[in-house]
Amino acid sequence: MTKILVVDDEKVILEVLEAYFEKESWEISFATNGIEALKKVKDESPNLIVLDLMLPDISGEEVCRLVRKESDIPIIMLTAKSAEDDLINGIVIGADDYVTKPFSPREVVVRVKALLRRTQKMENVNQISFNNHKLMIDHVKKEVKLKDDILALTPNEYKLLMTMASYPGRVYSRADLLEKIQEDGIYFEGYERSIDTHIKNLRKKIETDSRHPEFILTVFGMGYKFGGEKDESNT
């Protein structure tokens, strides 16, 4: 059964979402603060998190950031903030989608379904291809092909590509990507710029024209995202 963790300190919102989610036969768990949410993420391993930004102890942004250090669980943020900078920041720190309050419960259900469908499909395939089979990634063989030519990627380049290609369109900051390749989890802020070097080298290998990339895209002021379009034939 699909497990959804809803994190919000407003009782009315919890009750409304519970009613709508139960109609979808989803298993629901609740947390009313950030500390409780982090514990439930660890103990219950939910399939998706609906996360309010305004929590009584630590912020939703901080909860999202801490979850992202350990997991790629899909996260939908609930926010009363409508300023563009606030919404962009939520995406940068790892949220997959957001819904602005006040919201329609039906909209939340639709967003949850879409995100679950996208992530679950990605988890169930051993091979994925993009842009009419131009780029193919084999999860089992740890092999990447461009137009049927096997690419010689370094372990870090492969990790970066897999991280971004698994969630096309998600924006990753340099810090996010650095955490993916630093096995000991220890790094200094200045090291974030080393990601630019890895990205530059990766582009030389997978892009037809690295000056006009189609796969690894720069999101100015934010980081990078994967811009390839997943082929419909992926199963």
ChimeraX attribute file (.defattr): number of C-alpha atoms within 10 A of each C-alpha:
attribute: neighborCount
match mode: 1-to-1
recipient: residues
	/A:1	7
	/A:2	12
	/A:3	16
	/A:4	21
	/A:5	22
	/A:6	25
	/A:7	28
	/A:8	24
	/A:9	17
	/A:10	12
	/A:11	9
	/A:12	10
	/A:13	16
	/A:14	18
	/A:15	11
	/A:16	12
	/A:17	19
	/A:18	19
	/A:19	13
	/A:20	15
	/A:21	19
	/A:22	11
	/A:23	9
	/A:24	11
	/A:25	11
	/A:26	14
	/A:27	15
	/A:28	17
	/A:29	18
	/A:30	18
	/A:31	19
	/A:32	18
	/A:33	21
	/A:34	26
	/A:35	15
	/A:36	13
	/A:37	23
	/A:38	17
	/A:39	12
	/A:40	16
	/A:41	19
	/A:42	12
	/A:43	9
	/A:44	13
	/A:45	15
	/A:46	19
	/A:47	19
	/A:48	21
	/A:49	24
	/A:50	23
	/A:51	28
	/A:52	28
	/A:53	22
	/A:54	20
	/A:55	19
	/A:56	13
	/A:57	11
	/A:58	13
	/A:59	17
	/A:60	24
	/A:61	24
	/A:62	14
	/A:63	21
	/A:64	26
	/A:65	17
	/A:66	14
	/A:67	18
	/A:68	19
	/A:69	13
	/A:70	11
	/A:71	12
	/A:72	17
	/A:73	20
	/A:74	21
	/A:75	23
	/A:76	25
	/A:77	25
	/A:78	23
	/A:79	20
	/A:80	15
	/A:81	14
	/A:82	11
	/A:83	8
	/A:84	8
	/A:85	9
	/A:86	14
	/A:87	18
	/A:88	14
	/A:89	13
	/A:90	22
	/A:91	22
	/A:92	23
	/A:93	21
	/A:94	26
	/A:95	27
	/A:96	19
	/A:97	18
	/A:98	20
	/A:99	21
	/A:100	15
	/A:101	12
	/A:102	10
	/A:103	13
	/A:104	12
	/A:105	16
	/A:106	12
	/A:107	11
	/A:108	20
	/A:109	15
	/A:110	11
	/A:111	16
	/A:112	21
	/A:113	12
	/A:114	11
	/A:115	18
	/A:116	17
	/A:117	11
	/A:118	15
	/A:119	17
	/A:120	11
	/A:121	12
	/A:122	18
	/A:123	9
	/A:124	10
	/A:125	13
	/A:126	14
	/A:127	17
	/A:128	21
	/A:129	22
	/A:130	20
	/A:131	15
	/A:132	14
	/A:133	18
	/A:134	15
	/A:135	23
	/A:136	22
	/A:137	22
	/A:138	15
	/A:139	13
	/A:140	9
	/A:141	9
	/A:142	14
	/A:143	15
	/A:144	24
	/A:145	17
	/A:146	18
	/A:147	13
	/A:148	11
	/A:149	11
	/A:150	13
	/A:151	14
	/A:152	13
	/A:153	17
	/A:154	12
	/A:155	11
	/A:156	18
	/A:157	20
	/A:158	18
	/A:159	16
	/A:160	20
	/A:161	23
	/A:162	17
	/A:163	20
	/A:164	21
	/A:165	24
	/A:166	17
	/A:167	18
	/A:168	17
	/A:169	16
	/A:170	20
	/A:171	24
	/A:172	23
	/A:173	20
	/A:174	19
	/A:175	18
	/A:176	21
	/A:177	20
	/A:178	23
	/A:179	17
	/A:180	16
	/A:181	17
	/A:182	11
	/A:183	9
	/A:184	7
	/A:185	10
	/A:186	8
	/A:187	13
	/A:188	8
	/A:189	9
	/A:190	8
	/A:191	12
	/A:192	17
	/A:193	12
	/A:194	12
	/A:195	22
	/A:196	14
	/A:197	11
	/A:198	14
	/A:199	19
	/A:200	15
	/A:201	15
	/A:202	21
	/A:203	22
	/A:204	13
	/A:205	16
	/A:206	22
	/A:207	16
	/A:208	13
	/A:209	11
	/A:210	16
	/A:211	10
	/A:212	11
	/A:213	17
	/A:214	17
	/A:215	23
	/A:216	24
	/A:217	18
	/A:218	16
	/A:219	13
	/A:220	7
	/A:221	8
	/A:222	16
	/A:223	18
	/A:224	24
	/A:225	22
	/A:226	23
	/A:227	20
	/A:228	21
	/A:229	17
	/A:230	19
	/A:231	16
	/A:232	11
	/A:233	10
	/A:234	15
	/A:235	11
